[in-house]
């Protein structure tokens, strides 16, 4: 009897499921999908600054606080005015090593393994890094563990131990990276192109070698740390599920009394001189069946008043629907990938850079096609349709950079870090909206220089037909041989 009852229950459930599926299918079939041009979408919401506190401690630390109670999480980022561009020319790699071993080397109170075990047990993280123009430290934790993790975060920043074994391990890892740096042709192109634009001795293009690594001692890391990680050079932003007053008290407790020892200041930010080598350059990689190409010249900074119009120019030239994609890739079939854009930096000149990847026998036509599109952009006005498409694409995508409070605060911190006005977000939006067809042609003529373009090709010369000599009678060979270590 019991088996019969169970069978009946399963039968009822099975039939009910079939009826539900049939009803759903009928409902879906009855619905007539609209054509894409009939769809209506509400306007995108405006960028809204979250409610945040900004204040400064007596020792110079600038603090941004944003409460976000949606999840029981807290995260923080500290920015420091330092960077690899400030390291000595005979010790390239010092900044990156300092940023890595500052965390991996533990603290004065917690050796490396102990620090790792504590953070892993809490499902939390503390990380440090030094990049080209800044240093950073960050943490993420559950809100219930905030005080313990924030204390470890403060320790890593103020009391790093730079463990000797971790220092040697980090050097070995960099040595491995040097040995493998010519494995990726795309990386070769980016690295060598930067040297051609900025100069191979420029702090924005120089390459770490074994000899520079051999020059770096553990004491060098400690000295660079003391010059870089200081309260008067620090911005701290914290976002998440915390009590605002308690968070302020915790920051004061852990950082308010930080007074590091006196030391020589870091050198000034290096200037950029136009050392660009124009012409055509080639890196021989006989194993390749395609070419990796970069074309460009020195550019400018983000603060340029013409940057909104240059962004619209980028939108016309670059990406899906852009001229390079439509003409070079789709119509002529000359590219696997193609791009071109004016790319600024915050506080030093960036580059205008175009390029992509193509099959070896299409290398020369690919380069000629890019040159042609740059010249057309300078000499002929764009269409109203292109203008509208580029502006709408930029404005629509821009909003999504500010979906979360943390994204917006990161922007505000970075603007302050590099000396930009706090309303730069809105200045940029207004500039995009105001850009005209005439503005795009004006900035194309002002900032794109066909006669100054440098072209770099990484590829197989035997398969590049017609040869690069069709473009330039004096193609220069770039040697990417890795110098051996002094110890070897």
N, C-alpha and C positions, 0 to 999 in steps of 0.2 A: 504493500500500500504506500509506504514511504517513497519507494522508488518511483511509483506512478505519479505521486504529487510533485516530486522534483522534476520529472520529465515534463509535466504539464506547465510548471513555472518557466522552465527553459523554453518551451514552445511558445508561450505567451510573450516572453521577452524577445524571441527571435522574430515573431510576426510583427510586434510593435516596432522593432528596429527597421524591418523592411518597409513598413508604412511610413516611418519618419524619413527614410531615404527617398522613397517615392515622392512624398510631399515636397521635400527640399528640392529634388530634381525638377519637379513641376514648377516650383516657384522660380528657380533659376532660369528655366526655359522660357517662362512667361516674361521675364525681365528683358527688355531690349536695350543692349548697351548703346550709349551715345557715342557719336563720332568725336574724336579728340578735340576738334575745333568747336564742339558744342559744350564742352565742359566749362564750368565756371568755378573759379577759386576765389576765396576771400583775399583781400589785400594782405601782404605780409605785415606782421606787427612791427612797430618801430623799435629800434634798439633802445632798451631801457637800462639805465645804470642801477644796479642793486643798491639797497640801503647798506652803506658801509661806513666804517670809522677809519679815519686816517689821523695818526698822531705821531709824535716823535719823542723818543726817550732822551734823557739828558746826555747820554754818551753818543748820540747821533743816529741811532737806529730809527729808521722810518718804518712804521707799522700800518698795514692795512688789515682790517678785520671784517669778515662777512659771515653772518649767521645763515645757515641753510639746514633746516630741521627735517628735510625730506627723508634722509637716511641717517642711521647712527654712525656716521663717519666724519673724520676730521683730516684735512690735509693741509700742508703748509709748504711754502717755497721761500727761500732766502736768496737774494741776488747780491753779488759782490762785484765791485768795480775792480776787475782784474782781467786776465785773459792771456792766451798764448802769444798774442801779438806783443806782449810786454816782457817775454822771457829773453834771456841773452842769446845772441846769434850763434854762440858756440855751444849752446845747451838746448837746442830745439827738442821739444818733448818734455821739458821740465814742468810746464803748466799741467799738461795732461796727466803726468805721473803724480803730481801733487794732488790733483783732484781725485784720482783713483785711490791712492794709498791713504789719503785722509780718512776715508771710510773703511777700506779693507784692512787698514792697519790697526783698528781698534782705538780705544781711548786710554787715558791715564788710569781710569778706574775699571775699565772692562776690556780685557784682551780680545783679539779678533774673534776667536771661536766662541767665547762667552757672549760677546755682543751679538753675534749671529744667532746663537741659540735662543737668546731672550727674544729677539725680534721675531724669529720663526715661531716660537711658542705663542706669541700674541697675534700672529698673522699680520704683522706690521712691517714697515720698511723705513729705512733711513738711507738716503743716497747722497753722494756728492759728485761734483764734476767741475772741470774748468774747460771752457770752450775758447773760441777765438777772441771774443770781446767781453766775456763775463765769466764769473764763477757762480756756482749754485749749490744749494743744499736743500733737500726736501724730505718730507716725511708723510706717511699715510698710516692711519690707525683707526680702530673702532673707538667711538667716543668714550666708552667705559675705560679704555686704557690710555686716554689722552695724557694724563699727568706723567705716567711712567715713560711713554714713548717720547713725549716732548722733552723730558729730562735727558734722555739718551741723545736726542737730536741736538740739544744744547751742548752736551758733552763732546759730540763729534765735531761741532763747530769750534768750540773753545779749548778743548783738551785732546786733540788727536795725538796718538802715540807714534805713528809712522813706524810700525813694527818692521824690523829689519828683514825678516823672512818674506813678509808681504811686499816689501819694496823690491827685493830681488825677483820675486815671482812676477810682479808687474813689469819689470824690465824684460824678463824673458818673453812675456806675452807680446810686448811691443816689438822685440826682435823677430818674433814669428810673423808679425804683421808686416815688417819691412821685407822679410824674405818672400812673402806672398803678394806684395803690392802690385806686381805686374801680371797677376793671374786674370784680372778682370779688365777687358779693354775699355769699358765704359769709365771705370775709375782712372785708367791711364789718361783718357781724353780729358776728363775734368781736371785732374791734377796738373797735367802739362799745359793745358790751355790757360789756367790761372797764372802759371809762371810766365807765359808769353804776354799776358795782359799787364800783370803787376811787376814783373821782374822776378827772377828766381831767388833773389836775396830779400825780397819783400816779406814782411811778417804775415802778409795775407796770402802767400803762395809758397813759401819755403817748405822743404820736405825734411822730415826727420831721417837721419842716417845713423848707422852703427857708431860712427865716431862721436857724434853728438851725445848719443846715449851713454857711451863709455865715459864721457866727461861729467855725468850727473851723479852726485853722491846723495846719500840720505840727508846730509846736512843741507844740501841745496834745496831739497823739498821743504825742510823745516824753515829755512830762511824765506823762501818764496811764499810759504803759507803765512808767516808773520807779516809780510808786506801786503798780502792780499785780503786775508780774512780778518777784517777789523770793523768795529761797530760803526765808525763814521763812514764806512764804505758799504753799508748793508741796508737793503730793503727787505722787510719780512711781510709776507702775506699769508693769512690763515683763513680757510673757508671750511665751514661744516657745522656740525651739531655740537655747539658748546654754549655755555653761559658767558655772555659778553664780559661782565665784570670779573668773573673768575678767570677768564682767559687773559684779561689785561693784568691781573695780579700775577698769574703764572709767568707771563712774559717778563714782567718786572723782576720777579724772583730769579728767573733763570738767566736773564740777559742784562738786567738793569745795572748790575755792578761790574760788568765786563769792561776792564780797562787793560788792554794788551800792552806789552812792553813797547817802548819807543824803538823805532827802526827807520832805516832809510826808506823814503817813499818809492813807489814804483815809478819807472820812467814815464814821461808824457806819451800820449797816444801818438803813434808814428804817422807822419804825413804820407800822402800818396803822391808820387810824381809820375807823370805819364811816360812810363818806360816801355810802352807797348811796342812789340816788334811786329810791324805789319808784314803782310806777305802770306805765303803758303808754306805750311810745315807738315812733315810727315813722320809718323812712327811706324816702323816696319814690324808687322806681326804676321809672318807667313802662314800661320795655322788658321787664319781667319778666312771666312767665306763672305764676309760683309764688311762694310766700312762704318766706323764711328766718327762722326763729324761734328766739330764745333766751330762756329763762326761768330765774330763779334769784336767789340772794342770796349774801352773804359766807359762806365756810365756815371751815375750820380747817387745822391742820397734821398731818403724817403721824405725829408722835409722840404724838398723842392716844390715850390708852388705849382709847378706844372705836372706834378705826379698824378693827380686825378685824370688829366687829359692823356697822359702817358699810359695809365691803366686802361683807358678806353682804347687807345692804340693797340695795346697788348690784346685786348678782347677781339679786335678786328683781325689781328694777325694770327693769333694763337688759338689752340684748343679745337674741340669739335665745332664745326661751323665756321671756323676761322679760315682766312685765305690760304694759309700754308697747308692746312689739312685738306681743304677742298681742291686746291690746285695741284700741289706737289704730290700728295698721297693719293687722293681719290681720282682726279682727272688724268694726271700723267703717270700714276702708278710707280713713282720713283722712291717711295719711302715705306719702311716698316713703321717708323715713328718720325714725327717732325714737329719742331717747336720754334718759337721766336718771341722774345719778350725783353723789355727794358726792366732790369732787376736791380733795384736800389738796395743799399744797406742803411742802417740807422745813423751811423756816425762816420762812415767813410764811403768813398765812391764804390758802387757796385759795377755791374757790367750790362751792356746790351749783349745778349747771347742768343744765337739761333743754331739749329743743327738737327741731328737725328741719326737714324741708322738706315742704311740702304744696302742693297746687294753690291758687290764689288764693281760689276760692269756698269752700274748706274751712278757711280760716285761723282763723276764730273758733271753730268746733266743735273744731278741733285743740287750740287753747289751752285751751278748757274741758275737754276730755278729759284733758289732762295735769294740770290743777288737780285734777280729780276723783280721778285715780289717786294723787296725792300725799296727798290727804285720806284716802282709803281706807287707804293704807299706815299712816297715823298712828292711825287710829281702830279698825282691825280687825286681829286677829292673822293672820299669814300661816299657810299650811298646813304640815304636816310635810313634805309632798312638795316644796313650794317651798324650804323650808329645806335639805333634803337635796340638792336639785338645785344650789342656789346654792353650798353649801359644797363639794360634790364638784367642781363646775366650777372654783372658785377654786383649790382645792388641786391639782387635776390640771394646770391650766394653769401654776400657779406653779412647779412642778418644772421645766418647760421653760425657765425663765429662767436655769437653772443647769446646762445641759447641757455647756457648755464651761468649762474653768478660767478663761478670760478673763472670761466673764460674771460669775462669782462674785467675782473680784477687783475688777472694776469696781464691783460692789455694795458690797463691803467698803470700798473707797476712798471711795465717795460717802457711806457712813454715817459714816466718820471725818471727812470733809470738813464735814459738817453737824452733827457732834456727837452722832451716834446710837451706841448700844452695838454692839459687833461681833456680838453674837448676835441682833440685831434680826430677822434672817431667821427664826430659830426661834421667837422671841417671837410674831411675826406668825402663823406656822403654828399654834402652840398656841392663839392667840386665835381663829382661824377655827374650829378643831375644837371649842372650848368654847362657841361662840355658840349661843344657844337662841332659840326663837320669841319668848320674852319680851324677850330682848336686842334683837332687831330692832325690835319695837314701841317699846321704850324709847328707842332712839337715833332712831327716826323722829319721835317726839314731842319729843325734846330738840333735834334739830339741823335739822329741816325746819320752816320758818316760812311757812305759806300767806299770812299777812297781810303779809309783808315781800317777797313775790316781785316782782321787776322783770321786765317783759315787753318785749322788743324785737322788732319785725317789720321786715324789709326786704322791700318788695314794691311792688305796683302798686295804689294805693288805689281806682282805678276798677273793678278786678275783684274787690276784697275785699268780697264780699256774703254775709252781712250785714256791715256795716262794723264797724270796731274800736270805735266808740262804743257798741256793744252790750255791750262789756266794761268800758269806762271812759268817763265823760263828758268827761274831760280828757286826751285823747291828746296827747302832746307830740311835736312834730316835731324830729327831730335833723338838724342842718345838717352835711353832710359836704363842703362846698365846700373845695377845696384852696387855702389862701392863696398868693398869688403871691410870688415871690422879691423881696427888696429890690433885687436887681440889675436886675430886669426893668422 
